[in-house]
Amino acid sequence: MATAVVVLFAPGPGQLVTVVGIGTVALLVLALVGARRGVPAAAALPPSDRPS
């Protein structure tokens, strides 16, 4: 959402590409961090509590 708000105020196409690129990289990093923390947490669950 922060990227969308900043894009509204980007003065030119160069800044627009930079802001969208930074937002995309930030989103990917957050997704990878979440996956890295979530996989071990899911594996630590007892077999009866694991999602199918």
Rosetta constraint file for C-alpha pairs under 8 A:
AtomPair CA 1 CA 5 HARMONIC 6.39 0.50
AtomPair CA 2 CA 6 HARMONIC 6.22 0.50
AtomPair CA 3 CA 7 HARMONIC 6.04 0.50
AtomPair CA 3 CA 19 HARMONIC 6.56 0.50
AtomPair CA 3 CA 20 HARMONIC 6.49 0.50
AtomPair CA 3 CA 23 HARMONIC 5.60 0.50
AtomPair CA 4 CA 8 HARMONIC 6.66 0.50
AtomPair CA 5 CA 9 HARMONIC 7.27 0.50
AtomPair CA 6 CA 10 HARMONIC 6.40 0.50
AtomPair CA 6 CA 19 HARMONIC 7.30 0.50
AtomPair CA 7 CA 16 HARMONIC 5.97 0.50
AtomPair CA 7 CA 19 HARMONIC 6.75 0.50
AtomPair CA 7 CA 20 HARMONIC 7.46 0.50
AtomPair CA 10 CA 15 HARMONIC 5.81 0.50
AtomPair CA 10 CA 16 HARMONIC 5.57 0.50
AtomPair CA 11 CA 15 HARMONIC 6.73 0.50
AtomPair CA 11 CA 16 HARMONIC 7.63 0.50
AtomPair CA 12 CA 16 HARMONIC 6.22 0.50
AtomPair CA 13 CA 17 HARMONIC 6.19 0.50
AtomPair CA 14 CA 18 HARMONIC 6.34 0.50
AtomPair CA 15 CA 19 HARMONIC 6.10 0.50
AtomPair CA 16 CA 20 HARMONIC 6.17 0.50
AtomPair CA 17 CA 21 HARMONIC 5.96 0.50
AtomPair CA 18 CA 22 HARMONIC 6.14 0.50
AtomPair CA 19 CA 23 HARMONIC 6.12 0.50
AtomPair CA 20 CA 24 HARMONIC 6.07 0.50
AtomPair CA 21 CA 25 HARMONIC 6.23 0.50
AtomPair CA 22 CA 26 HARMONIC 6.11 0.50
AtomPair CA 23 CA 27 HARMONIC 6.16 0.50
AtomPair CA 24 CA 28 HARMONIC 6.28 0.50
AtomPair CA 25 CA 29 HARMONIC 6.15 0.50
AtomPair CA 26 CA 30 HARMONIC 6.20 0.50
AtomPair CA 27 CA 31 HARMONIC 6.20 0.50
AtomPair CA 28 CA 32 HARMONIC 6.16 0.50
AtomPair CA 29 CA 33 HARMONIC 6.15 0.50
AtomPair CA 30 CA 34 HARMONIC 6.12 0.50
AtomPair CA 31 CA 35 HARMONIC 6.18 0.50
AtomPair CA 32 CA 36 HARMONIC 6.03 0.50
AtomPair CA 33 CA 37 HARMONIC 6.26 0.50
AtomPair CA 34 CA 38 HARMONIC 5.84 0.50
AtomPair CA 35 CA 39 HARMONIC 5.96 0.50
AtomPair CA 36 CA 40 HARMONIC 7.33 0.50
AtomPair CA 37 CA 41 HARMONIC 6.58 0.50
AtomPair CA 38 CA 42 HARMONIC 6.07 0.50
AtomPair CA 39 CA 43 HARMONIC 6.16 0.50
AtomPair CA 40 CA 44 HARMONIC 6.13 0.50
AtomPair CA 41 CA 45 HARMONIC 6.88 0.50
AtomPair CA 42 CA 50 HARMONIC 7.01 0.50
AtomPair CA 45 CA 49 HARMONIC 6.14 0.50
AtomPair CA 45 CA 50 HARMONIC 6.09 0.50
AtomPair CA 46 CA 50 HARMONIC 6.59 0.50
